[in-house]
Amino acid sequence: MNHFLLCIQLLCLAFIIGGGAALGGTIRPLFTKAMVHSKAVHELESLHISVWNAYNRFSLIAISLFVPLQIISFTITKQFQILSISLSFILVVLFLIKIIIDAHLKKRALDNNLAFESSEQKNDHKKVEYISILILILSTIEIFVIQ
């Protein structure tokens, strides 16, 4: 039973790490290049944010599934790992923060009155990038901690 739970937990973390790496490594550069050479900047920015929003929501579901599985695993093995559960809760909070920031980004991207290249938009993109990097690092650490 514990091996089954571990497999599901690793699958959740693999989704978070794989999706974040794929979006950050491929989708972001493609959208960035396309936005530079396109007249439909607002539409591309909105699409870019929508893709990340979908990933963030599914990743939040994955880490929210991970936490109860972790608690069940702890009760079966009778080994409570404070580092592991702490990392899980930090990841939940980071995904919630990303979703909130992305909502602001999408609102600004859809609102034609606010400039696409505004300093607020750039700052929020930087925050999301840093949070994404932190999520990838913490998720990778979590893989080693739960094994």
Helices and strands as residue ranges (DSSP letters): H 2-22, I 23-27, H 28-36, H 41-77, H 82-110, H 119-146
